[in-house]
Amino acid sequence: MDKLCSALVTWLQEYAKQAGAAGAVFGMSGGIDSAVVSVLCKKAFEENALGLIMPCYSDENDEKDARLVADKFGIKYHTVVLNSVYDEFLNAVEQTDKKMAKANIKPRLRMMTLYYYASIKNYLVVGSENKSELTVGYFTKYGDGGADLWPIGNLVKSQVKQLASYLGIPQEIIDKPPAAGLWKGQTDEQEMGITYDELDQYILTGHATAPEIEAKIKALHKNSEHKRRLPLIPDF
């Protein structure tokens, strides 16, 4: 873990230098992935690391957990409440009863907020997607999937937990059920239809615990291919 942490910090510093960026801005959701990324950015950029807490009709406990990490590690942060922006957007567009269409507005508003601050400060946007989520496309395209760097993108969820323990992330954040905060009571595993343990085992070994689990993972991976590539351009 010590070597991994040092390598990730160096990687962040080198890519920021190549891009001519002065530091990093990142979302702080109160979850384990964003906590790990926040601490890595703090180590890499010190005072040029800025966390954004961006509640949008969110669980108050998530905001509390995000502040807990910021306070423990001395991470500078701003809180940007997006409730009214979300409401104004919905008032301006065609109405729908499709839950996911409305839920995905939240991470896209957060992405715009991150890039706004990145532009002001000449920072890079550092995202918190891990390999488990990337494999099955469990992220919002041009939302939390919108970032310049993904430092934990090669780590499955179980490895992120190991790194979190090494970094000293509070145990209550490590143990809390992963959730994207899209709506009240929503969890990652419930939405994906598989557990992170099942997903991680398949990614790391190539073998699933059951044929139906393997089929589910392969279907999720195939259907989300468009999220992991740039828009297609005709080859003629």
Phi and psi restraints in degrees (value plus and minus 20) as a CYANA .aco file:
   2 ASP   PHI     -83.7   -43.7
   2 ASP   PSI     -64.6   -24.6
   3 LYS   PHI     -85.7   -45.7
   3 LYS   PSI     -60.7   -20.7
   4 LEU   PHI     -83.4   -43.4
   4 LEU   PSI     -66.5   -26.5
   5 CYS   PHI     -80.3   -40.3
   5 CYS   PSI     -67.1   -27.1
   6 SER   PHI     -81.9   -41.9
   6 SER   PSI     -60.7   -20.7
   7 ALA   PHI     -85.6   -45.6
   7 ALA   PSI     -60.4   -20.4
   8 LEU   PHI     -88.5   -48.5
   8 LEU   PSI     -58.9   -18.9
   9 VAL   PHI     -83.9   -43.9
   9 VAL   PSI     -65.3   -25.3
  10 THR   PHI     -82.6   -42.6
  10 THR   PSI     -61.0   -21.0
  11 TRP   PHI     -81.0   -41.0
  11 TRP   PSI     -64.2   -24.2
  12 LEU   PHI     -81.3   -41.3
  12 LEU   PSI     -65.1   -25.1
  13 GLN   PHI     -83.4   -43.4
  13 GLN   PSI     -62.5   -22.5
  14 GLU   PHI     -86.9   -46.9
  14 GLU   PSI     -61.9   -21.9
  15 TYR   PHI     -90.7   -50.7
  15 TYR   PSI     -54.3   -14.3
  16 ALA   PHI     -84.9   -44.9
  16 ALA   PSI     -61.3   -21.3
  17 LYS   PHI     -83.2   -43.2
  17 LYS   PSI     -64.1   -24.1
  18 GLN   PHI     -80.7   -40.7
  18 GLN   PSI     -54.7   -14.7
  19 ALA   PHI    -105.3   -65.3
  19 ALA   PSI     -24.7    15.3
  20 GLY   PHI      49.7    89.7
  20 GLY   PSI       6.2    46.2
  21 ALA   PHI    -113.2   -73.2
  21 ALA   PSI     129.7   169.7
  22 ALA   PHI    -110.9   -70.9
  22 ALA   PSI     -34.6     5.4
  23 GLY   PHI     158.6   198.6
  23 GLY   PSI    -173.8  -133.8
  24 ALA   PHI    -159.9  -119.9
  24 ALA   PSI     125.3   165.3
  25 VAL   PHI    -142.6  -102.6
  25 VAL   PSI     123.0   163.0
  26 PHE   PHI    -172.9  -132.9
  26 PHE   PSI     132.3   172.3
  27 GLY   PHI    -101.1   -61.1
  27 GLY   PSI     124.6   164.6
  28 MET   PHI    -140.6  -100.6
  28 MET   PSI      81.5   121.5
  29 SER   PHI    -114.0   -74.0
  29 SER   PSI     -32.9     7.1
  30 GLY   PHI      74.5   114.5
  30 GLY   PSI     -20.9    19.1
  31 GLY   PHI    -116.8   -76.8
  31 GLY   PSI     152.3   192.3
  32 ILE   PHI     -87.5   -47.5
  32 ILE   PSI     -61.7   -21.7
  33 ASP   PHI     -83.7   -43.7
  33 ASP   PSI     -68.0   -28.0
  34 SER   PHI     -87.5   -47.5
  34 SER   PSI     -50.8   -10.8
  35 ALA   PHI     -85.0   -45.0
  35 ALA   PSI     -64.8   -24.8
  36 VAL   PHI     -82.7   -42.7
  36 VAL   PSI     -66.9   -26.9
  37 VAL   PHI     -82.9   -42.9
  37 VAL   PSI     -59.9   -19.9
  38 SER   PHI     -80.1   -40.1
  38 SER   PSI     -65.1   -25.1
  39 VAL   PHI     -89.4   -49.4
  39 VAL   PSI     -59.1   -19.1
  40 LEU   PHI     -81.0   -41.0
  40 LEU   PSI     -62.5   -22.5
  41 CYS   PHI     -86.3   -46.3
  41 CYS   PSI     -58.1   -18.1
  42 LYS   PHI     -81.6   -41.6
  42 LYS   PSI     -63.0   -23.0
  43 LYS   PHI     -85.6   -45.6
  43 LYS   PSI     -55.9   -15.9
  44 ALA   PHI     -97.9   -57.9
  44 ALA   PSI     -58.2   -18.2
  45 PHE   PHI    -142.2  -102.2
  45 PHE   PSI     -22.9    17.1
  46 GLU   PHI      31.1    71.1
  46 GLU   PSI    -132.5   -92.5
  47 GLU   PHI     -95.8   -55.8
  47 GLU   PSI     -30.7     9.3
  48 ASN   PHI    -118.1   -78.1
  48 ASN   PSI      11.3    51.3
  49 ALA   PHI    -136.4   -96.4
  49 ALA   PSI     102.9   142.9
  50 LEU   PHI    -144.9  -104.9
  50 LEU   PSI     102.2   142.2
  51 GLY   PHI    -116.0   -76.0
  51 GLY   PSI     123.3   163.3
  52 LEU   PHI    -137.7   -97.7
  52 LEU   PSI     103.6   143.6
  53 ILE   PHI    -118.4   -78.4
  53 ILE   PSI      98.1   138.1
  54 MET   PHI    -146.1  -106.1
  54 MET   PSI      51.8    91.8
  55 PRO   PHI     -84.9   -44.9
  55 PRO   PSI     119.3   159.3
  56 CYS   PHI    -162.2  -122.2
  56 CYS   PSI      67.0   107.0
  57 TYR   PHI      30.0    70.0
  57 TYR   PSI      30.5    70.5
  58 SER   PHI    -120.6   -80.6
  58 SER   PSI     145.5   185.5
  59 ASP   PHI     -87.6   -47.6
  59 ASP   PSI     107.4   147.4
  60 GLU   PHI     -80.4   -40.4
  60 GLU   PSI     -48.1    -8.1
  61 ASN   PHI     -86.4   -46.4
  61 ASN   PSI     -51.2   -11.2
  62 ASP   PHI     -86.2   -46.2
  62 ASP   PSI     -62.2   -22.2
  63 GLU   PHI     -84.1   -44.1
  63 GLU   PSI     -59.8   -19.8
  64 LYS   PHI     -82.8   -42.8
  64 LYS   PSI     -62.9   -22.9
  65 ASP   PHI     -86.6   -46.6
  65 ASP   PSI     -56.4   -16.4
  66 ALA   PHI     -84.2   -44.2
  66 ALA   PSI     -62.9   -22.9
  67 ARG   PHI     -86.5   -46.5
  67 ARG   PSI     -53.2   -13.2
  68 LEU   PHI     -79.4   -39.4
  68 LEU   PSI     -65.4   -25.4
  69 VAL   PHI     -86.5   -46.5
  69 VAL   PSI     -65.1   -25.1
  70 ALA   PHI     -79.7   -39.7
  70 ALA   PSI     -63.9   -23.9
  71 ASP   PHI     -89.7   -49.7
  71 ASP   PSI     -60.4   -20.4
  72 LYS   PHI     -84.2   -44.2
  72 LYS   PSI     -59.0   -19.0
  73 PHE   PHI    -124.2   -84.2
  73 PHE   PSI     -13.6    26.4
  74 GLY   PHI      45.7    85.7
  74 GLY   PSI      18.8    58.8
  75 ILE   PHI    -110.7   -70.7
  75 ILE   PSI     105.6   145.6
  76 LYS   PHI     -86.4   -46.4
  76 LYS   PSI     119.7   159.7
  77 TYR   PHI    -170.6  -130.6
  77 TYR   PSI     135.8   175.8
  78 HIS   PHI    -141.3  -101.3
  78 HIS   PSI     127.8   167.8
  79 THR   PHI    -126.6   -86.6
  79 THR   PSI     102.8   142.8
  80 VAL   PHI    -140.2  -100.2
  80 VAL   PSI      88.5   128.5
  81 VAL   PHI    -104.1   -64.1
  81 VAL   PSI     101.3   141.3
  82 LEU   PHI    -123.8   -83.8
  82 LEU   PSI     -10.2    29.8
  83 ASN   PHI     -75.2   -35.2
  83 ASN   PSI     -70.6   -30.6
  84 SER   PHI     -89.8   -49.8
  84 SER   PSI     -52.9   -12.9
  85 VAL   PHI     -85.2   -45.2
  85 VAL   PSI     -63.4   -23.4
  86 TYR   PHI     -79.3   -39.3
  86 TYR   PSI     -66.0   -26.0
  87 ASP   PHI     -83.0   -43.0
  87 ASP   PSI     -64.3   -24.3
  88 GLU   PHI     -82.1   -42.1
  88 GLU   PSI     -59.8   -19.8
  89 PHE   PHI     -82.9   -42.9
  89 PHE   PSI     -67.2   -27.2
  90 LEU   PHI     -83.5   -43.5
  90 LEU   PSI     -52.5   -12.5
  91 ASN   PHI     -89.8   -49.8
  91 ASN   PSI     -44.0    -4.0
  92 ALA   PHI    -111.2   -71.2
  92 ALA   PSI     -33.5     6.5
  93 VAL   PHI    -135.6   -95.6
  93 VAL   PSI     152.3   192.3
  94 GLU   PHI     -81.0   -41.0
  94 GLU   PSI     116.9   156.9
  95 GLN   PHI     -98.9   -58.9
  95 GLN   PSI     129.6   169.6
  96 THR   PHI    -168.3  -128.3
  96 THR   PSI     136.7   176.7
  97 ASP   PHI    -124.3   -84.3
  97 ASP   PSI     -10.2    29.8
  98 LYS   PHI     -99.7   -59.7
  98 LYS   PSI      93.0   133.0
  99 LYS   PHI     -79.7   -39.7
  99 LYS   PSI     -63.5   -23.5
 100 MET   PHI     -88.4   -48.4
 100 MET   PSI     -54.9   -14.9
 101 ALA   PHI     -80.3   -40.3
 101 ALA   PSI     -60.4   -20.4
 102 LYS   PHI     -98.1   -58.1
 102 LYS   PSI     -56.5   -16.5
 103 ALA   PHI     -85.0   -45.0
 103 ALA   PSI     -56.7   -16.7
 104 ASN   PHI     -90.5   -50.5
 104 ASN   PSI     -33.3     6.7
 105 ILE   PHI     -81.9   -41.9
 105 ILE   PSI     -56.7   -16.7
 106 LYS   PHI     -80.4   -40.4
 106 LYS   PSI     -75.0   -35.0
 107 PRO   PHI     -84.9   -44.9
 107 PRO   PSI     -46.7    -6.7
 108 ARG   PHI     -93.9   -53.9
 108 ARG   PSI     -55.3   -15.3
 109 LEU   PHI     -85.3   -45.3
 109 LEU   PSI     -58.5   -18.5
 110 ARG   PHI     -85.4   -45.4
 110 ARG   PSI     -60.5   -20.5
 111 MET   PHI     -79.6   -39.6
 111 MET   PSI     -64.7   -24.7
 112 MET   PHI     -82.6   -42.6
 112 MET   PSI     -58.6   -18.6
 113 THR   PHI     -85.4   -45.4
 113 THR   PSI     -62.5   -22.5
 114 LEU   PHI     -81.1   -41.1
 114 LEU   PSI     -64.3   -24.3
 115 TYR   PHI     -92.1   -52.1
 115 TYR   PSI     -46.6    -6.6
 116 TYR   PHI     -83.2   -43.2
 116 TYR   PSI     -69.2   -29.2
 117 TYR   PHI     -88.2   -48.2
 117 TYR   PSI     -54.6   -14.6
 118 ALA   PHI     -81.5   -41.5
 118 ALA   PSI     -60.4   -20.4
 119 SER   PHI     -87.3   -47.3
 119 SER   PSI     -61.2   -21.2
 120 ILE   PHI     -81.4   -41.4
 120 ILE   PSI     -62.9   -22.9
 121 LYS   PHI    -122.6   -82.6
 121 LYS   PSI     -20.8    19.2
 122 ASN   PHI      38.3    78.3
 122 ASN   PSI      28.0    68.0
 123 TYR   PHI    -127.9   -87.9
 123 TYR   PSI     142.7   182.7
 124 LEU   PHI    -115.0   -75.0
 124 LEU   PSI     128.6   168.6
 125 VAL   PHI    -107.2   -67.2
 125 VAL   PSI     101.7   141.7
 126 VAL   PHI    -127.4   -87.4
 126 VAL   PSI      99.4   139.4
 127 GLY   PHI    -113.5   -73.5
 127 GLY   PSI     149.8   189.8
 128 SER   PHI    -142.0  -102.0
 128 SER   PSI       6.1    46.1
 129 GLU   PHI     -92.6   -52.6
 129 GLU   PSI     119.1   159.1
 130 ASN   PHI    -127.0   -87.0
 130 ASN   PSI     152.8   192.8
 131 LYS   PHI     -84.8   -44.8
 131 LYS   PSI     -54.5   -14.5
 132 SER   PHI     -81.5   -41.5
 132 SER   PSI     -67.6   -27.6
 133 GLU   PHI     -88.3   -48.3
 133 GLU   PSI     -60.5   -20.5
 134 LEU   PHI     -83.9   -43.9
 134 LEU   PSI     -56.8   -16.8
 135 THR   PHI     -81.6   -41.6
 135 THR   PSI     -60.1   -20.1
 136 VAL   PHI    -124.6   -84.6
 136 VAL   PSI     -13.9    26.1
 137 GLY   PHI      51.1    91.1
 137 GLY   PSI      10.3    50.3
 138 TYR   PHI    -105.1   -65.1
 138 TYR   PSI      52.3    92.3
 139 PHE   PHI    -183.4  -143.4
 139 PHE   PSI     140.6   180.6
 140 THR   PHI    -108.7   -68.7
 140 THR   PSI     103.3   143.3
 141 LYS   PHI     -80.8   -40.8
 141 LYS   PSI     110.6   150.6
 142 TYR   PHI      39.7    79.7
 142 TYR   PSI       3.3    43.3
 143 GLY   PHI    -140.8  -100.8
 143 GLY   PSI    -131.4   -91.4
 144 ASP   PHI     -88.5   -48.5
 144 ASP   PSI     -33.7     6.3
 145 GLY   PHI     -99.3   -59.3
 145 GLY   PSI     -26.7    13.3
 146 GLY   PHI    -112.4   -72.4
 146 GLY   PSI      84.4   124.4
 147 ALA   PHI    -177.5  -137.5
 147 ALA   PSI     145.8   185.8
 148 ASP   PHI    -111.3   -71.3
 148 ASP   PSI     -53.1   -13.1
 149 LEU   PHI    -158.5  -118.5
 149 LEU   PSI     122.8   162.8
 150 TRP   PHI    -142.9  -102.9
 150 TRP   PSI      64.5   104.5
 151 PRO   PHI     -84.5   -44.5
 151 PRO   PSI     -46.2    -6.2
 152 ILE   PHI    -125.2   -85.2
 152 ILE   PSI       0.6    40.6
 153 GLY   PHI     -88.4   -48.4
 153 GLY   PSI     -33.4     6.6
 154 ASN   PHI    -122.4   -82.4
 154 ASN   PSI     -13.7    26.3
 155 LEU   PHI    -129.6   -89.6
 155 LEU   PSI     109.2   149.2
 156 VAL   PHI     -95.6   -55.6
 156 VAL   PSI     148.9   188.9
 157 LYS   PHI     -76.9   -36.9
 157 LYS   PSI     -61.9   -21.9
 158 SER   PHI     -84.3   -44.3
 158 SER   PSI     -54.1   -14.1
 159 GLN   PHI     -92.3   -52.3
 159 GLN   PSI     -54.7   -14.7
 160 VAL   PHI     -81.8   -41.8
 160 VAL   PSI     -59.4   -19.4
 161 LYS   PHI     -83.1   -43.1
 161 LYS   PSI     -60.2   -20.2
 162 GLN   PHI     -83.3   -43.3
 162 GLN   PSI     -63.0   -23.0
 163 LEU   PHI     -86.5   -46.5
 163 LEU   PSI     -58.4   -18.4
 164 ALA   PHI     -81.0   -41.0
 164 ALA   PSI     -62.7   -22.7
 165 SER   PHI     -82.9   -42.9
 165 SER   PSI     -63.1   -23.1
 166 TYR   PHI     -81.5   -41.5
 166 TYR   PSI     -60.1   -20.1
 167 LEU   PHI     -95.4   -55.4
 167 LEU   PSI     -34.8     5.2
 168 GLY   PHI      67.8   107.8
 168 GLY   PSI       4.0    44.0
 169 ILE   PHI     -81.1   -41.1
 169 ILE   PSI     115.9   155.9
 170 PRO   PHI     -71.6   -31.6
 170 PRO   PSI     117.6   157.6
 171 GLN   PHI     -81.6   -41.6
 171 GLN   PSI     -52.8   -12.8
 172 GLU   PHI     -85.5   -45.5
 172 GLU   PSI     -47.2    -7.2
 173 ILE   PHI     -98.4   -58.4
 173 ILE   PSI     -58.0   -18.0
 174 ILE   PHI     -82.4   -42.4
 174 ILE   PSI     -57.7   -17.7
 175 ASP   PHI    -107.0   -67.0
 175 ASP   PSI     -35.8     4.2
 176 LYS   PHI     -89.2   -49.2
 176 LYS   PSI     124.1   164.1
 177 PRO   PHI     -79.7   -39.7
 177 PRO   PSI     107.6   147.6
 178 PRO   PHI     -81.0   -41.0
 178 PRO   PSI     113.9   153.9
 179 ALA   PHI    -170.0  -130.0
 179 ALA   PSI     125.7   165.7
 180 ALA   PHI    -108.7   -68.7
 180 ALA   PSI     -25.5    14.5
 181 GLY   PHI      48.4    88.4
 181 GLY   PSI      10.0    50.0
 182 LEU   PHI     -97.5   -57.5
 182 LEU   PSI     -55.7   -15.7
 183 TRP   PHI    -176.6  -136.6
 183 TRP   PSI     146.5   186.5
 184 LYS   PHI     -81.7   -41.7
 184 LYS   PSI     109.0   149.0
 185 GLY   PHI      63.6   103.6
 185 GLY   PSI     -21.9    18.1
 186 GLN   PHI     -93.1   -53.1
 186 GLN   PSI     119.2   159.2
 187 THR   PHI    -151.6  -111.6
 187 THR   PSI     135.2   175.2
 188 ASP   PHI     -80.2   -40.2
 188 ASP   PSI     -70.5   -30.5
 189 GLU   PHI     -85.5   -45.5
 189 GLU   PSI     -57.4   -17.4
 190 GLN   PHI     -82.7   -42.7
 190 GLN   PSI     -62.3   -22.3
 191 GLU   PHI     -92.2   -52.2
 191 GLU   PSI     -59.3   -19.3
 192 MET   PHI     -92.2   -52.2
 192 MET   PSI     -51.6   -11.6
 193 GLY   PHI      66.0   106.0
 193 GLY   PSI     -10.8    29.2
 194 ILE   PHI    -164.0  -124.0
 194 ILE   PSI     142.3   182.3
 195 THR   PHI    -111.5   -71.5
 195 THR   PSI     139.3   179.3
 196 TYR   PHI     -83.8   -43.8
 196 TYR   PSI     -55.0   -15.0
 197 ASP   PHI     -81.7   -41.7
 197 ASP   PSI     -63.5   -23.5
 198 GLU   PHI     -84.3   -44.3
 198 GLU   PSI     -62.4   -22.4
 199 LEU   PHI     -86.9   -46.9
 199 LEU   PSI     -65.6   -25.6
 200 ASP   PHI     -83.1   -43.1
 200 ASP   PSI     -60.8   -20.8
 201 GLN   PHI     -80.5   -40.5
 201 GLN   PSI     -62.3   -22.3
 202 TYR   PHI     -86.1   -46.1
 202 TYR   PSI     -63.5   -23.5
 203 ILE   PHI     -83.6   -43.6
 203 ILE   PSI     -62.7   -22.7
 204 LEU   PHI     -99.6   -59.6
 204 LEU   PSI     -49.4    -9.4
 205 THR   PHI    -135.6   -95.6
 205 THR   PSI     -40.2    -0.2
 206 GLY   PHI      61.4   101.4
 206 GLY   PSI     -14.5    25.5
 207 HIS   PHI    -145.9  -105.9
 207 HIS   PSI     114.5   154.5
 208 ALA   PHI    -118.4   -78.4
 208 ALA   PSI     142.5   182.5
 209 THR   PHI     -91.4   -51.4
 209 THR   PSI     -40.3    -0.3
 210 ALA   PHI    -178.1  -138.1
 210 ALA   PSI     132.8   172.8
 211 PRO   PHI     -76.5   -36.5
 211 PRO   PSI     -57.6   -17.6
 212 GLU   PHI     -88.4   -48.4
 212 GLU   PSI     -50.0   -10.0
 213 ILE   PHI     -88.6   -48.6
 213 ILE   PSI     -64.5   -24.5
 214 GLU   PHI     -81.2   -41.2
 214 GLU   PSI     -63.4   -23.4
 215 ALA   PHI     -82.6   -42.6
 215 ALA   PSI     -59.9   -19.9
 216 LYS   PHI     -84.1   -44.1
 216 LYS   PSI     -65.6   -25.6
 217 ILE   PHI     -84.0   -44.0
 217 ILE   PSI     -63.9   -23.9
 218 LYS   PHI     -83.9   -43.9
 218 LYS   PSI     -57.9   -17.9
 219 ALA   PHI     -87.5   -47.5
 219 ALA   PSI     -62.9   -22.9
 220 LEU   PHI     -82.6   -42.6
 220 LEU   PSI     -61.2   -21.2
 221 HIS   PHI     -84.3   -44.3
 221 HIS   PSI     -65.4   -25.4
 222 LYS   PHI     -84.8   -44.8
 222 LYS   PSI     -66.1   -26.1
 223 ASN   PHI     -89.8   -49.8
 223 ASN   PSI     -39.5     0.5
 224 SER   PHI    -124.2   -84.2
 224 SER   PSI      -7.8    32.2
 225 GLU   PHI     -75.3   -35.3
 225 GLU   PSI     -58.7   -18.7
 226 HIS   PHI     -81.1   -41.1
 226 HIS   PSI     -42.5    -2.5
 227 LYS   PHI     -96.3   -56.3
 227 LYS   PSI     -42.5    -2.5
 228 ARG   PHI    -120.6   -80.6
 228 ARG   PSI      -6.9    33.1
 229 ARG   PHI    -161.1  -121.1
 229 ARG   PSI     141.4   181.4
 230 LEU   PHI     -89.4   -49.4
 230 LEU   PSI     138.2   178.2
 231 PRO   PHI     -74.1   -34.1
 231 PRO   PSI     121.6   161.6
 232 LEU   PHI     -91.8   -51.8
 232 LEU   PSI     125.9   165.9
 233 ILE   PHI    -142.0  -102.0
 233 ILE   PSI     116.1   156.1
 234 PRO   PHI     -76.0   -36.0
 234 PRO   PSI     122.6   162.6
 235 ASP   PHI    -114.3   -74.3
 235 ASP   PSI       7.1    47.1
